[in-house]
């Protein structure tokens, strides 16, 4: 109910505020949230006409227009002959916190960039953004060094970037100049929606930080570093979201003051939500999850009341000749796959399942939709699984590589799987169907090892900016023939059919950048990313790849019973002398009982 509508109700705004105060709530934060929500519209208008009827949204649009005036984004001029004006559009969205409470009515004026013509309205448009692996690497380093990570948000970031092209936009609806209604705005600063806006903003921000003695990352151009012999400050930029942390708290305060002096910033304190990742910073480590997104996704696709599943995927069965498999709604299928792919940023346990289902987006059938629903059933039962980065784990790079030979029954191609760790912190993983048809399991493993090596080399170069030089990184492979081919630089009968682009792993081995080691198949955690498994084996791999439940993470250090201590060390990593995974249900039950008892 919007504020304007609440005024027409029999209770009204003042009655609601009075009711909240009469409750005499002891939770002061919740009380302030409730009071603040009274002055925000709870509904998003479906048209600009309805928005202009609501004073809350009018205020939000006026705030946006004031930003344009403050930043001197444009000037009102008559449209020159031979020039075309690009349209503008209002985007009206409610901003919510992690609990779903509306905290802001956000009105954003954007240009209709699809009407721009290349070479006339824009030229270069590429702007670097941080890779999700870089974000996880940043958090892994923070957990190892033991410092807090903070977050800042730039208000109307794109309005700070300057553009060189001559661009004109129409006056926004509801805010036309009464004296010059036919005039247009000539854009001086980058406007949201313009193709060149992200590039202009990045150029503006990077120039400012370089001017103040920050060094840009060698590989990752969105990473900015300041360090001396004892301390280091890291700044990671993703468009207008900035995360930073330092071993010296004073440096964080100085950086915040520096940014606020140049840009209009929103200091958000300790980082707990970044790019859809929920980050919980604890004294003994950092926990990364997306349980809120899982809940929203289950609600979106009406999967809240389904039965749970113990695994996300089952191997496809051969269909009978007379078995029907009708097609399904392609838009629904693609929407479900797209939502699941976003979730793989913190859930390697569903990576293989999502990758396998995403191969059928052109003509999805009922069997394919049932496979996707199986993933949702698994998420229903395990919504709070996430990555645990323990503080006391060593900071040493190692990787695991594996492949499933001819695992794709349709074209008999193999599946590449790989994962990279910093100690016990999983920071990167891959699952991809190979582009070639391998003629042997050795060839499939060799191609997978080359893919894993490429990711390891990128991480090595990234860590040079952090001050770590990792040579001889261990890559564990469960195929002895592959290890022999990597170590033997001679091309012979068994390797001449392998494409040359995969042989760079030999060069990396000769330069001592990596070393390949044999590991038993049962201990290769990359196996999780190559094929489907039954319940016990799947649970074993999920835990050993570094995933724990949020409930476990939150109460791990408050439980001192002998059962839990026998299964977990102080870092929260499962250690079982018999190499068998103890039932997650029994552990959870034990912890629940201990907490309730306390």
N, C-alpha and C positions, 0 to 999 in steps of 0.2 A: 504494500500500500504506500503510495507516495505521500509526501508531507502535505501537499495541497488537498489530497483526498482525505487525509486524516483529519484535516480541519473541518471537513464537512460531516464527519462521523459524529455519533452521539457522545463519544468520549473526548476526542480531540487530543491535540498534542500535549497541552498542559495537564490533562487528566492522566495521560500515560506517564509523563515525567513524575507526577505526584505519586502514581502507583509504584513506580520504581523506588522512589525515595521512602515510601511507607514500608517497603519490604525490609529496609535497614540491612541491606546486603553487606556482609563482611568482605566479600571479594571486590575490592575497590576498582580493579582493572575492568572487570566485567560490567560494573555499574557505569563506568565512564563510557564503555563501548555502547551500552544500551542508550545512554543519554545522547551520545553523538549520533547514533543511528536515527534518532528522531528528526534530525535536520538534513537527512539525505533521502533522495528518492530511491525506493527499493525496486522500481520497475524500469527497464530500459525502453524508451519510446521507440515505436516502430517507424516513425516518420519525423522529419524535421518540424512539420506543422504541430504535432503533438508535443514535441520537445519545447517549442516556443510557448506553449500554454502552461508549462510547469516551471515555476520560478527557480526550482533547484537546478534544473538543466540549463535554464537561461543564465544562471550564475556561473555554471561550469563553462559555458561557451564564452561568457564575458571574460573569465579568467584566461582562457586560451587566447582570445583576441588581445588581451593585455600583454601576454608574452610576446606577441608579434610586434606590439608597439615598443616594448622594452628592448627587444633585440634589433629593432629597425630592420625587419625582415623585408619589407617592400615599400614601394612608393606608388601613390595613386596617379595614374597618367592616362591620357586618351590613347586608344589602341592605334599604333602606327599603321600606315597602309602596307598591305602585303604581309602582315603578321597575324597569327592566329593565337587566340587566348585559350589556355587549358582550363577546363572546368575544375571546380572544387567540390568537396563533399565533406559533410560532418559525420564522424564516427563516434557514436555514443555508447559507452560501456561502463558498467559498474565494476569497480575494483573491490575485490574481496580479500580478506586475510585467510590464513590457513584453516580457520574454523568455518569459513563460508560467510562471515559477517561483512556486509557492505561497509567499506571504509571510505569510499570516495566515488563521486560521480565524475567520470572522466570524459571530457569532450575534446576530440582531436580533429582539427581541420587538415584535410589531406588534399593534395593535388591529384587529379586523375592522370597519373603518369602513363597509362596505356595509350594516351593520345599524343604523347611526345614522339617526335620523329628523330631517328638516329642521324647524327651529323648536323642537325639543325638545333634541336633542343638539348642534346647531350652528346658527349663523346665517350670518355672513359668512365666506367661506372663501377668497376670491381673494387671492393673494400674487404680487407681481411677480417675474419672472425675467428674466435678461439675454437679449437676442436674440443669435443667433449672429453677426449683423453687428456688434453691439457688441463682441463678443470679438475679431473680426478687426480692427476699428477700433482697439481697445486695442493689439493687437500691431503694427499699422502705425505707430501713434504711437511705440511703444517702439523700433521699428527706426529711425525717423527721429531720435529724440532720443538713441539709443545707450545706453539703460539696460537693465539686466537685469530680467526679470519673474520674480517669486517666487510660490510657491503655498503655501497653508495649508488644512488640513482641520479642521473642527470635529467633535470626537468627540461623537456622540449630540446633534447640534445641536437637534433638535426638543424635547429634554427641558428646554431652557432657557426655552422660551416658556410663558407662563401663560395658562390658559383661564378663561373666566368661567362657562361652562355647568356644570351638575351632571351629570357623566358617571361611570359605574361600569363596571369591567371585571372579568372573572373572573380568578382566580388562574392563572398560567401552569402548563402541564403540567410535572410533575417538580419543581416548586418550591412545592407547596401547604404552607400553614402547618399543622403537625401538631396544633396546639391549636385552631385555628379553620378547619377545612377548608371550612365552608359560607360563610365570610365572602367579601366581594368588596373590591376596591380602588376607592376614590374618587380619581379622577385630578385632581391639582392642576396639574401641568405638562402640556404638550402631548406626547402619546404618538404614536409613529410609527403611521400608519394612520388616525388621526383626521382628519376633513375639515378641521378648523380648525388643524391642526398647522403647516403651512407659513406661514400668516398670522401665527400667534402667534410663531413663530421670527423672521420678518422684522421684526415690530414690536419684538421684544426687541433684535435686533442694530442696527437703524436708530436706535432711541432711545439706545443706548449710544454709537454713533459720533457722533451729533449732539451728545450731551452733552460730547464731547471735541473740539468745535470742527471737526468734519468737515462739509462742505457736501454736501447731496444733489444729484444731477444734476437739471437742469431738465426734461429729457425722459426720460432713463433713470433711474428711481428706484432701480436697483440699483447705480448708480455713485456713489461717495463721493470727494470731492476735498478736498485740503488744499494750499494754495499761498500763496506770497508773491511778491515782485517778481522773484525769481530761480529758485526751484525749485517743483516740483509733485509731489504724491504722488497716485496714482490707485489706487482700490480697487474692483474689480469683483466682485460677489457673485452666485453662482448656487446658491441654497439653502444648502448647507453647504460648498461649494467657494468658496474666496476666492483671487483672483489680484490681485497688487499690484506696483507698481513706482514708482520715483521717480528724478528727476534727481539727488537727494541720497541717497546710500547710508545716511547716518545716519538719515534719516527712515524708511527701511524697517526698520532695526533697532529704532527706537523704536515703530513700529507693531506689530512682532512681539511686543515686550515688553508693550505695551498689551493686545493680544488675549489673550496667555497669562495675563495677570493677572486677566482676567475670565472666560474660557472655557477649557475643556480643549482644547488645540489640538495638532495634529500639523504641525510645520513641515517642509515637504517640499523646501525649498531652491529652486533654480532650476526654473522651470516647464518640464516636458517632456511632460506629458500632462494635457490638460484637456478635459472633456466629449467624450472620444473622439478629440480632435485631438492628434496628435503634433507637438510644437513643438520645433524644434531652433534654439537661439540661437547664432549664429555671430558672429564679430567684424565681418563685413561685411553682416549682415542676419539675417532670421528666415525659417526654412523651415517650412511647415505641411503636414502630410500625414496619411494614414490607412492606411498600408501594412499595419500589423498587422491592422487591421480587414478589409482586403481579403483577406489570407491566411486569416483565420478564416472569412470569408464563403464563399470558394471551397471550404474544407474542409467547411463546413456543408452546402452544396448539391452536394457531390461533383463539383466542377468543376475539380479540380486538374490533371487529365490531359487537358483539352480542348485543341484547337488554338487558337492565338491569332488575333485579328482586328485589322486596322489601324484600323478605325473602330467605334464602338459601335452604330451604327444605320444602317439602309438604308430608303429610302422604300418604303412599302407598295405592292405590286404588285396590279393588278386581278385578282381571282380568276376563273377560268373557271366556267361554269355547272355543269359536272359535277365540279368539284374539291371533294373532301371536306375539311372542317376541323372535326374533332370537338372537343368541349369537353375541358378539362383540370381537374385538381384545383384547385379555387378556393382552398383553404387554402395549398397550395404556392405558387401564383402570388402571392397576397397577401403571403406571407412573404418571397418574393424581392423584391417591389416595396418592401416596408417596409424591408428591409435596404439596398437601393440608395438609397432616399430619405435615409437617415441618412448615406450616403456623400457625398451632394451638398454636405455642409457644407464640403468642401475640394476637390471635383472638379467644377468647372463644365463640364468636357469631356463629362460624361455627363448633364448637366442636361436637355437636350432629349430625349434618348433615354428617360430615366426618366419624364419628364413625359408623353411620348407613350404609353409602355407602361402607365402608371398609369390611363389612361382606360378600360381594359378589365377592371377588377377585379370587375365584377358577374358577367359571363359570359365568362371568358377562354377563348379557343380555342387550338388547337395552333399556329397561326401567331403568335399573341400570345406564347405561351411561347417559341417559337423566337427571337422578337425580344428577349426578356429574356435568353435564353441568349447571344445575340450580344453583349450588354453585358458579361456575365461573361467571354466569350472576349477581349474587348478589355481588360478589367481583368487577365486572366491575362498578357497581353503587356505591360501598362503598370501594374504594381502600385504603383510608387513615385513616380508623378507627384504633384506638390503645388504649392502657391503659394509663390513666392519674393518676399520683401519686402526689397529692397536698402536698405542704410543711406544711401547717397549719392544716392538718388533724391529729387527735390524733393517737398515736401508741398503739393500743389496738387490741389484737387478738380475732376474732370471726369467726364463720363458719355457713354455711347454708347447709342443707341436704334435699334431695328430691328423689323420685323414681316415675317411671311411671309403674304402676302395669300391668303386662302382655302386655306390649307395643309392644313386638316383635310378629308379627302375625304368623310367621313361627313355632316357638317352644313355644310361650306363656311365654317367660321369661321376667322378668322386667328389667328396665334400671336404673342404679344407677347414681345419679348426686350429686355433692358436690362442694363447693367453699369456700375458706378461705381468709379472709381480714385482713389487718393490718390498722385499721381505715377505710378509704375509698380506700385503695390500694389493689386491687385484686392481690394476689401473687400466688395462686394455684387453680386449678380446675380439676375435674374428670368427665368423662362420660364413662360408661362401662356397657355392658350387663352382668347381673348377671349369675353366673354359675349354680344356682339352679332354679327350677321352684317353685316360691312362691305360697303357697296355700291361701294366703290372702294378702290384701294390707298392713296390719300391718307387716307381715313378710317381705315384700319387703322394706318397710320403715325402718325396724329394720336393715336389711342387709346394706342398704345404709348409715344409721347412723353409723354403725360400721366401714365402709370404710372411712367415713368422720372423725371419731374419730382417726383412725390410722394416717391420714395425719396431724391432729391437734397435736397429740403427737410428731410427727417428727418435726414439726415447733417449738413446745415448747422447745424441746431439742436443736434445732439449735439456737434459740434465747438466750439460756443460755450463749453461747459463745459471744453474742453481749452485754451481761450484763443485760438481761431482763428475769425475772422469772414470767411467766404468769400462774397463777393457776385459777381454776374455769372458764376456757374458755367457753364462751357461744356457744352452738350449737343449732341453730334454726331449729325446725322440725314442719311440718304442720299436724302431725298425733298424736292425743292425746293418742291413745292406745300404740304407740311406746314409748312415754315418760313414760307411766306407767310401761311398761315392763323393761325399763332401770333403773328406780328408785326402782323397786321391785326385790330384789335378790332371790326370791323364784321361783323355777322351778315348773310350773304347766301345766295344760292341754294345754294351748295356746302356750307354748314355748318349749315343749319337742321335737317337730319335727324340731326345728331350730338347725343347726349345732353348736357344742360347740365353734368353732373358732370365731363365731360372738359375743359371750357373753363377750368378754374382755371389751366391752364398759361399762358393769356394774361395773367391777373392777375399771375402770378409773373414773366412777361417784362416787363410794364409797370413793376413795382416793382424791376427790375434784380436780382432774385434769381437769374435764370438768363439765359443768352443761347443761342439756337439757331444752330448753324453747319452748313454743308453739308460733307459728307464723301463721298468716293467709295465706292461699294458695296464695292469690293475691299479697302478699308482699314477698314471698319466691323467691329470685332471682335465686336459684339453679334450679328452674323450667325450666330455659332456656336450661339446659343441659340434659333434660330428654325426650323432645318431640318437635314436630313441632307446630308452632303457626302462626296465621294470622298476618297481618301487624301491627296494633296498639299495640297488646299485645307484639309482638316481639320487636318493637322499645322501648316500655316501659322497658322491661327487659334488653335490651342492654345498655341503658343509666344508669339504676340503678345498673348494675353490675360494672360500672366504665369505660365504653368505650366512648370516644369522637372522633370527627374528627380532623385530624391534622390542618385543616384550622381553626376550632374553637379554638384549643389550641394555635395556633400562634397569633391570634388577640383577644383572649378573654379579655385580660387586656387592650386593646386599645379601646374597645367599651364601651361607657358609656351611651348608649341610654336606655330609661326607659323600653323598651320591653325586651332587653337582661338582664338587671339588675333584672327584675321581675322573670326571669326564672333561672338565675344562681347566686350563691353566689360567693364570691371572690375566692373560691377554684375550681370553674368550675363544681360544682356538680349540677345536675338538681334538683330544688326544685319547685314543683308545688302544690299550695294549694288544687287544685281539684283532685290531684292524677292522672291526665291525662297527657300523654306526648304531648307536643307541637310539631307540625310537624317539623322534622329536616330540611325540605326544607325551611320553613319560617324563621327559625333561621339562616340558611346559607345565605339566600337571604338578611336578615337584616344586617348581618355582612359584606357581600360583599358590600352592598350599603354604609355602614358606612366607610369602608376602602377606597372605591373609592372616597367618598366625602372628606376624609381627605387627 
